[in-house]
């Protein structure tokens, strides 16, 4: 009898599990390309002004999202009395003053900079060439180097690896400054943002200076500009640096939008699976709206469909055991600010957060898959939890049959995609993550990233994979575990 009971009990469990998976399949039908297109046509229209963080378009989008979640019947997250989690940012306008050995230089015409997002003052710091560093004391200084090409990131990366900690920044002198400026203009003249309540991080400003603007300093540069090699034999600074960067600041308010769907199990519902996408984009530039249909309009409208699917399951008493938090975040384009704020001010304790599934750009094909729509890049799935990785693979094999491409699933990926979207602000707190991403295309961060180029059948399929994976880990009797 005991053996027979065991068999019957095992069969009952299998039937129950099968029924839940059948429920997942049933409710996945609420994620459909028609609704995705309808909502994206609204949010990626010129009316929404490119959804820039802290600006009118972002606030309009937040209103649209909250109204949508309210219509679906989603609850406020525990402890909240509204859908929005507001946070303040400081917007800095690039510009300021710079002088080398009392010769003043003008922003844009003589110098530009990057890797500096907050108000910064540099006072009387000595500037040495790379070759001089072994000869000088270990006191705060800058290092100066002649830029060899437009491969700026590569040159800076190589330089930084060799620099001691007392070097506080780099000056790169460019002979072909006008070409360099044209190449970097967007990156160095666009306003930047930081969280207002964040402790100021130590930055490492990279300064680019036009060589011809330093003509009057040849005799005072200890051989650096003349090329006579004297600089190698002296410990005297090449220059003395003074600068004021990011002198214009403005405080703005932005928000994350949180829609909560409580789990069906009284105990396990205290745990949550978070699903994120960023709803902001880069706004308006020179009167042109950057609509960001793929980046990340596709992820944003996918969240709306996921919320609908999970809410329908809950209304019918068939939802998963754990809770689901659907969270469109803002500030991603400004440095992952919204997800950073949430991870520092979590509404649900981070120790109760099972995983973050992050959707960012899932509606196009990249150059490596021009003729193959049936793929998605999976990033980070096995970095913290093999259980999460295997759940995603199982759900894909059973339901969506996408080609899961792991090309960028590496900490040594030169693109560093693992660090470049909102999932990373959960991963850094040891929360398992998956980043769903279809790759960069020719319209990335261009005003041509528009709705008519979106592949909605693909967007639907990827969104359904996220749904099935979220359901699987939210409904499991045992929580996914971290790798040792």
C-alpha angles and dihedrals in degrees: 000000000000091000091047092049089051091053093047092048092048090050091051091053091050091050091049092048091047091051091052092051089048087053090052090053091047094052094042086074088075086071102080137157095237093063092041090056094044093054096040091051087061101042096042094048124111088251089074092056097223093300095257115188114263093007134104096269093054092049091049089052092050089053091051092050095047091049090050094050090046091052090051090051097242114165128235113260114264111287094012126112096197139028096251127083103199125207135174126237133188114226115208124200112216114244143079139129135303134182134183115201090339095310107125120219129199124234113251096003096057107010145012132180144195141186088059117103103161138056106289133186122194115188126191096326115168116240119214134180118247090251092056098056096091088055099052135077120261097256128127110289145142127245123222127207138168112250111237102193145342091277087103098158091052094048093047092047092052092046096048093053090063099041123104120233095257090068105097100186148342133253115203116195114209127200091190095045096150092059090045091051092050089049095049103030097109093049097046102039099044117102115253133209139211131183109268095221095046120111108246109266120220104257129199107217117206111207123199117200132188108242095215090056088066095054093114090055099059094106092046097049096082091239097310095115097032093054094222094130097240089126091071093060102047136068092205113116117258089223142345113242129214122171145160112200131185094012095166116073134175129184115225136176125231135164150212116223116224124196114183126203110186118224123244098237114082093217103032093045088078086072119074141203110211122209116194142184129161116246097191127091134178100281126212125343121188090342094308119119117226099208098186096208092168097024094083109320089097092055092046096053090043087061090054090054092046091052090051093049094049092044092053089052091050094048089055093048093247103104124128123273098249126059124259124218114197106198125180104190131197132211095052093125089052095054109301089291101156096050089042089055092048093049089052093043103031118183090203114040112263090231087063092050109103099188145329119234108195125196118198122160108347102153107080143049122246128219092271092058104034093142098029117076096167099085142086131189113240114203129183097001096129101027094093106010130026087190090064092046092051093046091054091048092049094050092047093050092048101042120007108025094204119162103253107214115200096182093121096036094110138097088223094054103132089222090056091213091160088069098039107076137051098272089074092070087062096040091055086061091053094257113143114247144185122200113203110202136158096201140251119305136184092274095054108134090354128120087243094072091111139157097252090066096055119110099220098183087057092046089052093050095049092046089053091052089054089049094051093046092048090048092049096053094037093052100041116115089224123050117240111261133227120248115254 
